[in-house]
Amino acid sequence: MSRQAILALAVLGGAILLAVLMVTLRPEPEEQERVEQEPLVETVAFERGTGPLEVRGSGTVQARETVTVGAEVSGRLVYVNPAFQEGRIVPRGATLFRVNPVDFQNQVRSARADVAAQDVAVLQAREEVEIARDELERFARRQATREVLQAGIDPDDYAARILPPTMLARQGFSGGESAAGEPAAAPSRLATREPQLRSAQAARERAAANLEAAQLTLSRTRISAPFSSLVREESAAVGTLVQPGQMLGTLVATDAFEVRVALTEDEAALIPSLLRPGGGRIPASVFFDYGGITYRWEAFVDRADPILDPETRTIDVFLQVPSPLQSGEPVDSDGPPGPPLLLGSFVDARMTGEASVPFARIPIRALRPGNQVWVVRDGRLRILPVRVIQRTDEVAYVTTPSLAVGGRIVTSNLRAPTDGMRVRLSSQQPRTATPADAEPPRGE
């Protein structure tokens, strides 16, 4: 055997001997208990209670009364109220604009002169009726005397018979009876002058009606505000030629604004008197964020639409906010004075509930898809279905009999949650595995 082969075998044998010694002399490994790596979850305590819930919603501030003002007569504008500008407030009864009234004043004077002339005509006709009545009475007395005289004349003395009584009766001049015993004909109605009086009175009424129409037209040259108003739109200027019906502005009543809030059927059920006629005034509040500060206005439920919205399946409730232009009350007492309630602003609304129901108040992030919540009880995860009574951007009010058992609501997410799985709270240390953890029980 060559020297190189012997050297190679020696090196190999030494390596094997060294490996054997290292394996033989190695220290025993320290035994450690196995740590169960359970999912770590974040939880919060939830509030449970029974009583009326505050119904919450949101909506847009809108006008309660809106009126469009325009010209009622044609003419040229000679006056426009300086306050009749978009965004300004005009008091009730204030003149907004005025059409040139000269032509209409002349019409009133002309109609008033016609009435005066007809008054004279009626007076004259009334006097003529009195005169005609007196003349007819005198004629009747004179005719009666003539009949007495005619009775003493010889019928054969035709010279003495100037006009026979029978002829007088036929001609209608006798106020008594004819010689044959027939009653005399009544005087003609025209002879009494009464039809002429009625004609004069009718002409006087026509003239009076024309005067009222002229005065009404003259009053329409002045357009005034029907109520204390906020000018929403305006398009009037001095010198503008306007026509009847031409729109010159839009006014919004400032005594009250409305907020339209959509409620679900479950939310509306918390206020039983909401759809009941004569259910009384339901208190409410409106909240508006302005400059990072929340302001509050008192309100009340004015009415509820009994027709369900076919698209959203919600009930529209209308809140009325009295005196909306007054400054709102800051929710934080140390806040500055607030602005008026702005038309078109998006606000939160809260209504006082009436029905007493059991509920739990949980963070909105703890509400899972399908209206479920995750509850940790005795280190295990419970998946519970709940009925959502009401929800906001921050919290949700739910109800289920299982929440009364207690536990903590899970707010963090899990990849594959299963009912009954063991979880670890964020404040707890990893747990040592035990034989009893082989299979978690199901159910609550």
HELIX and SHEET records of a PDB file:
HELIX    1   1 ARG A    3  LEU A   25  1                                  23    
HELIX    2   2 VAL A  102  ALA A  151  1                                  50    
HELIX    3   3 PRO A  165  GLN A  171  1                                   7    
HELIX    4   4 ARG A  189  THR A  192  1                                   4    
HELIX    5   5 GLU A  194  SER A  219  1                                  26    
HELIX    6   6 GLU A  265  ALA A  269  1                                   5    
HELIX    7   7 PRO A  272  LEU A  275  5                                   4    
HELIX    8   8 ILE A  364  ALA A  366  5                                   3    
HELIX    9   9 PRO A  401  VAL A  405  5                                   5    
HELIX   10  10 PRO A  435  ASP A  437  5                                   3    
SHEET    1   A 2 VAL A  35  GLU A  36  0                                        
SHEET    2   A 2 ARG A 431  THR A 432 -1                                        
SHEET    1   B 2 LEU A  40  VAL A  41  0                                        
SHEET    2   B 2 ARG A 424  LEU A 425  1                                        
SHEET    1   C 4 THR A  43  VAL A  44  0                                        
SHEET    2   C 4 ARG A 408  VAL A 410 -1                                        
SHEET    3   C 4 GLN A 372  ARG A 377 -1                                        
SHEET    4   C 4 ARG A 380  PRO A 385 -1                                        
SHEET    1   D 4 GLU A  47  PRO A  52  0                                        
SHEET    2   D 4 SER A 356  PRO A 363 -1                                        
SHEET    3   D 4 VAL A 395  THR A 399 -1                                        
SHEET    4   D 4 ARG A 387  ARG A 391 -1                                        
SHEET    1   E 7 GLU A 329  PRO A 330  0                                        
SHEET    2   E 7 ILE A 293  ALA A 304 -1                                        
SHEET    3   E 7 PRO A 283  TYR A 290 -1                                        
SHEET    4   E 7 PHE A 346  MET A 351 -1                                        
SHEET    5   E 7 VAL A  55  ALA A  63 -1                                        
SHEET    6   E 7 ALA A 256  LEU A 263 -1                                        
SHEET    7   E 7 ILE A 315  PRO A 322 -1                                        
SHEET    1   F 4 THR A  66  GLY A  70  0                                        
SHEET    2   F 4 MET A 247  ALA A 253 -1                                        
SHEET    3   F 4 SER A 229  GLU A 234 -1                                        
SHEET    4   F 4 ILE A  89  VAL A  90 -1                                        
SHEET    1   G 4 ARG A 222  SER A 224  0                                        
SHEET    2   G 4 THR A  95  VAL A  99 -1                                        
SHEET    3   G 4 GLY A  75  VAL A  80 -1                                        
SHEET    4   G 4 LEU A 241  VAL A 242 -1                                        
END                                                                             
